[in-house]
Amino acid sequence: MKCNQFAIFTLSLCFATFAQGREVYKCVSADGRTSYMDKPCDKSAKSATEVIINKEDTPSAAEANKQHADWKKKSDEFNERYQSRLRKEEEDAAKKKADEEKAALRAKRIADEEERLQREEGARAAAARRNGF
């Protein structure tokens, strides 16, 4: 959630900067970092690009606000779908665990019943031997 808020905030700042309609310089330093400035790049920069933004190219404040609202709505919808998926995965895992526990309990009951039957049969056989059968 914080990542989405940060992205929206950053984009809002970009719109606010670009709406002024002035020159922006993209500079890549010797260590590969890219930065954007309103002044020309240092001589130590590995590469420099001048980008001129015209006011006609930027959205109006109303358009930017509408776009921001759309992004917020889409972000909220995504987060709801994500939370729903997490809940479903948790429910599925809990159901699988319950099914495994039921199967283990059923197997134990069967084993206990077989053991009881063997004991009873052994007791009958012992009684038959004592009685001479």
N, C-alpha and C positions, 0 to 999 in steps of 0.2 A: 504494500500500500504506500509506504513511504517513497518507494522508487517511482511510482506513478505520480505522486505529488511533486517530487523533485523534477520529473520530466515536464510536467505541466508548468511548473514555476519557471523552468529554464526556457521553455518555448515562449512563455509570456514575456520574459525579459528580451528574448530575441525580437518579438514583435514590437516591443516598446522601443528598442534600439533602432530597428530598421524603419520604423514609422517616421523617424526624423529625416530620412532621405539624405544620408551623407555617405562618405567613403568609408569603407571598412577594409583593413589590410589583414590578409591571412599570412602568417609567418610560421615557417617550420625551422626550429632551432637545430643546431648541429647534433644534438642528442636525439632528434626525431620528434620532439614535442611540438604540437600545433597550437597556435594561439591566434586570437582575433583581436585587433587593436584599431583605434581610430587614428593612430599615427603611423607613418611609414616604419617598416621593419629595420632593426639594427643591421649594421654591416656584417655582423657575425652570423646572421641567419643563413641557413642552408638554402632556402628558397623563399620567395616572397611573391604574393599575388595581390593585386589591388582589385577589390570588388566594389563596384559602385551600385548602390541600391537607390532606385528612384521611388518616390512616394507613390507613383501609380502602380508599382509592382507589389506594394504591401497592402494587406487588407485593412479596411477601416476598423475603428474600434468596435463597432457593432458586429462586423463580420468576425473579428477576433474573439469577441465575447461569445458569439454563437458557436464558433468552432471550439472554443474552450468548453462550453456547456455540452456540446456533442461528445468531445473527448472524455469529459467527466462521466457522462451517461454510459458510454461504451466501457470505460474503465470499471464503473460500478457493476455493469452487467457481466463483464469478464470475472470480476472478483466473486460475484454471486455464483456463477457457473463453477468456478474453481472450488469455492467452499462446498457447493453441492456435491461435486465430484469427490472431494475429500471425505465428506460425510458418508457417501455411498460406499467408498472403499473401506471405511472403518466398519460400516454395517456388514459388508460382505466378509471382512476378516473375522468379525465377531460370530457371524453365522457359521462360517467354516470351522471355527474353533469349537463352537457348540456341537456341530455335527460330528466332529472328531471325538469329542468327549462322550457323546451318545454312543458312537460306534465302539469306543473302548469299554464303556460300561456294559454294552450288550455282549461283547466278546468275553468279558469277565464273568457275566451271569451264565453264559453258555458253559464256560470252563468249570465254574463252580457246580453247575447242574451235572455235568459229566463226572466230576469227581464224586459227587454225592451218590450218583447211580453206581459207580464202581465200588464205593464203600458198601452200599447196600447189597450189591451182588456178591462181594467178598464175604459179607456177614452171612448171607443166605448159604453160600457154599460151605462156610465153616460150620454153620448149624447143621447142614446136610451131612457133613462128614462126621459130626458128633453123633448124629442120630443113625448113622450107618447107611445112609443112602448113597 
